[in-house]
């Protein structure tokens, strides 16, 4: 801003005293002080508004970067799942084509194992059937 030294301030006061006279000088000084306060206040308001806008822009930029990182992570997860599904699907197809023929040696398609009374033990079902636990349907098992 404008630099006013003590010598310049004294010179300005003498010129104002000569031009305005001793009667009007105190009123002019009050008016000049009020005007200077308004200018400083306006300048401070503008500076604060610019700083707020810069902060908002930084927050927006950070949000965009976070969204981009989240999208990239989501894509990586999708790719990983796809890479896992492809071999599993091939194994399922191969297992399905192998099961379509005859059962493995020593196993009859209708053979079952007797029910066990041990906790956690399950009775085996004929081949091709899946066990359904109480409270679920056969559609719940994937």
Secondary structure, 3 states (H helix, E strand, C coil): CCCCCHHHHHHHHHHHHHHHHHHHHHHHHHHHHHHHHHHHHHHHHHHHHHHHHHHHHHHHHHHHHHHHHHHHHHHHHHHHHHHHHHHHHHHHHHHHHHHCCCCCCCCCCCCCCCCCCCCCCCCCCCCCCCCCCCCCCCCCCC
